[in-house]
């Protein structure tokens, strides 16, 4: 028997990769190549790439390497990922969900930079949120909460009134550290203890009441 959880909110903060856009094919191609070049097991590398900025992933995988080299490699990685949109598609339910929240306060909070975010949202034919916090606008990568706190501030809402949409452990940790409820999306989310979890966005409805208040109806 399906069960519906109702989560009142005032603003939504949306991760991109794995949450709105399925870019796993590109991520795996690019990071497998990088891992092999650096003598790492690609399967192990892919366990930590999701949710973080590239330089932060590299720091986890190569802890003794100078951070300057990680930032330099990350620039190359971003260029490769931006140029490769083969297999980039919307997550199930994402087009209808984005249409439903057009009039609701929301922001994109992604570890991608602006160029990569534009490329992937465009490839998935999803509308780009006006308010967005991309990689170049923060000083720390997820799981640091900076991006989500900045997104809430940009929209003008308290963290407790925001709901984060995330697929990765690093992203879920960031949302929780920001003092926000987190809706986990997809197969990677459940093990990280989000407020609620869905397979994709077909299980989420946005409901606006007569008094103007909004809530998520999450059916699982």
LINTA-V61602 format. One record per pair of residues at least 4 apart in sequence whose ideal C-beta (glycine too) atoms are under 7 Angstrom apart, sorted by sequence separation. I is the first residue (numbers start at 1). J is the second residue. D is the distance in Angstrom with one decimal. If there is no record, write none. Layout:
i j d
I J D
I J D
This chain:
i j d
15 19 4.1
16 20 5.3
17 21 5.8
18 22 7.0
23 27 5.6
24 28 5.9
25 29 6.5
26 30 6.2
27 31 5.9
28 32 5.7
29 33 6.7
30 34 6.5
31 35 6.1
32 36 6.4
33 37 6.4
34 38 6.5
40 44 6.7
41 45 6.6
42 46 6.3
45 49 6.4
52 56 4.2
54 58 6.3
55 59 6.5
56 60 6.8
57 61 6.3
58 62 5.7
59 63 6.5
65 69 5.3
67 71 6.4
68 72 6.4
69 73 6.2
70 74 6.2
71 75 7.0
73 77 6.1
74 78 6.2
75 79 6.7
76 80 6.6
77 81 6.2
78 82 6.1
79 83 6.4
80 84 6.2
90 94 4.0
93 97 5.4
94 98 6.1
95 99 6.5
96 100 6.3
97 101 6.6
112 116 3.9
113 117 6.9
114 118 6.3
115 119 6.3
116 120 6.2
117 121 6.0
118 122 5.9
119 123 6.2
120 124 6.3
133 137 5.3
140 144 3.7
145 149 5.3
146 150 6.0
147 151 6.4
148 152 6.5
149 153 6.4
150 154 6.2
151 155 6.5
157 161 4.7
167 171 6.6
168 172 6.7
169 173 6.2
170 174 6.4
171 175 6.5
172 176 6.3
173 177 6.1
174 178 6.4
185 189 5.8
199 203 6.4
208 212 6.9
209 213 4.8
14 19 6.2
16 21 5.4
35 40 4.1
40 45 5.2
52 57 4.8
65 70 6.3
90 95 5.7
101 106 5.2
112 117 4.5
121 126 4.9
133 138 6.4
142 147 6.4
152 157 5.3
157 162 5.7
166 171 3.6
175 180 4.8
184 189 2.8
189 194 5.7
198 203 4.0
14 20 6.0
17 23 4.9
35 41 6.9
36 42 6.2
140 146 4.9
152 158 7.0
166 172 4.9
176 182 6.0
184 190 6.1
198 204 6.0
208 214 5.2
35 42 4.3
110 117 5.4
121 128 5.0
139 146 6.5
152 159 5.2
175 182 4.1
190 197 4.8
207 214 6.9
49 57 4.9
59 67 6.5
112 120 6.8
138 146 4.9
184 192 6.8
189 197 5.0
206 214 6.5
207 215 5.3
48 57 5.8
108 117 6.7
138 147 4.9
166 175 5.7
17 27 7.0
32 42 4.2
35 45 3.9
118 128 6.6
149 159 6.5
152 162 5.0
172 182 5.2
184 194 3.4
206 216 6.3
207 217 5.5
59 70 5.5
164 175 3.4
183 194 6.3
48 60 5.2
58 70 4.1
138 150 6.5
172 184 6.1
182 194 4.2
183 195 6.4
204 216 5.9
205 217 4.3
48 61 6.6
137 150 7.0
182 195 5.3
183 196 5.5
184 197 3.8
185 198 5.9
186 199 6.8
31 45 5.8
133 147 4.8
181 195 4.3
186 200 6.7
204 218 5.7
31 46 6.1
55 70 4.2
58 73 5.9
117 132 6.8
183 198 6.8
185 200 6.7
203 218 6.3
45 61 5.8
55 71 5.0
58 74 6.8
148 164 5.9
164 180 4.9
166 182 5.7
185 201 6.8
203 219 5.3
117 134 5.5
133 150 5.0
163 180 6.6
167 184 6.9
172 189 6.5
203 220 6.0
28 46 6.2
31 49 5.0
133 151 4.8
162 180 4.9
163 181 5.1
164 182 4.6
165 183 5.2
166 184 6.3
167 185 4.9
55 74 4.2
159 178 5.2
160 179 6.0
166 185 6.8
167 186 4.5
169 188 7.0
173 192 6.9
54 74 3.8
114 134 4.7
159 179 4.2
163 183 5.9
165 185 5.8
168 188 5.7
172 192 4.2
198 218 6.1
40 61 6.0
53 74 6.9
108 129 4.5
113 134 5.4
159 180 5.1
167 188 5.4
27 49 6.3
107 129 5.7
112 134 6.3
113 135 4.3
114 136 6.6
167 189 5.4
172 194 5.3
196 218 4.9
198 220 6.3
54 77 4.7
106 129 5.8
112 135 6.1
113 136 5.3
131 154 5.2
166 189 6.8
169 192 4.5
38 62 6.6
54 78 6.6
107 131 3.9
108 132 3.9
109 133 4.7
110 134 5.8
111 135 5.7
131 155 6.0
107 132 5.9
107 133 6.4
148 174 5.7
143 170 4.4
147 174 6.7
148 175 5.5
98 126 5.4
142 170 4.5
98 127 5.5
142 171 5.2
145 174 5.0
149 178 5.1
111 141 6.1
143 173 3.8
144 174 6.3
148 178 4.1
95 126 6.5
111 142 5.9
143 174 4.7
18 50 6.2
88 120 5.5
94 126 6.0
142 174 4.1
145 177 4.0
148 180 6.2
82 115 5.1
145 178 3.7
183 216 6.9
82 116 4.8
85 119 5.8
90 124 4.3
143 177 6.7
78 113 5.7
81 116 5.7
85 120 6.7
88 123 4.1
89 124 5.9
90 125 6.9
183 218 6.7
88 124 5.8
90 126 5.8
82 119 4.9
78 116 5.8
85 123 3.9
109 147 4.6
109 148 5.5
109 151 4.5
34 77 6.5
107 151 4.2
30 77 6.2
107 154 6.1
107 155 5.7
30 80 5.2
105 155 4.9
30 81 5.4
105 157 6.7
163 216 6.3
30 84 6.9
26 81 5.8
29 84 6.8
26 84 5.0
53 111 4.6
26 85 7.0
52 111 5.9
26 86 7.0
51 111 6.4
25 86 6.9
26 87 6.3
25 87 3.3
26 88 6.2
23 88 5.1
21 88 6.2
22 89 5.2
21 90 6.3
22 91 5.3
20 90 6.8
21 91 6.5
20 91 5.8
19 91 6.5
20 94 5.0
53 135 5.3
56 141 3.9
53 141 3.9
12 101 6.2
52 141 5.1
52 142 5.9
51 142 5.2
12 104 6.6
14 106 6.2
16 108 6.0
14 107 7.0
11 105 4.1
12 106 4.2
13 107 5.5
14 108 5.4
15 109 6.3
16 110 4.1
91 185 6.8
10 105 6.6
11 106 6.4
14 109 6.7
15 110 6.1
17 112 6.8
13 109 5.0
16 112 6.0
23 120 5.6
21 120 4.9
21 121 6.6
16 117 6.0
104 206 6.3
21 124 4.6
16 120 6.5
97 201 4.3
16 121 6.9
21 126 6.8
101 206 5.6
20 126 6.0
100 206 4.7
93 200 5.2
94 201 5.2
97 204 6.2
92 200 3.5
93 201 3.3
91 200 5.3
92 201 6.3
93 202 3.6
91 201 5.9
92 202 5.3
104 214 5.9
93 204 6.9
50 167 7.0
51 168 3.0
50 168 4.0
51 169 6.5
52 170 5.0
51 170 3.4
51 171 4.2
13 148 5.4
13 151 4.6
50 188 6.3
13 152 6.7
11 152 6.6
11 155 4.7
11 157 4.4
19 165 5.1
10 157 5.0
19 166 6.1
19 167 4.9
13 162 5.4
18 167 3.3
11 161 6.4
12 162 7.0
15 165 5.9
18 168 6.3
10 161 4.0
11 162 4.7
12 163 5.6
13 164 4.8
14 165 4.8
15 166 4.7
9 161 6.4
10 162 7.0
15 167 6.4
9 162 6.6
12 165 6.6
9 163 4.5
7 163 6.0
15 171 5.1
19 185 4.8
18 185 6.9
18 186 5.6
18 188 6.8
7 181 6.3
7 196 7.0
5 196 5.3
8 213 6.6
9 214 6.0
9 215 6.6
8 215 4.6
9 216 6.3
7 215 6.0
6 215 5.2
7 216 4.4
6 217 5.7
7 218 6.6
4 217 5.4
5 218 4.6
4 218 6.7
4 219 4.6
2 219 5.2
3 220 6.1
2 220 6.8
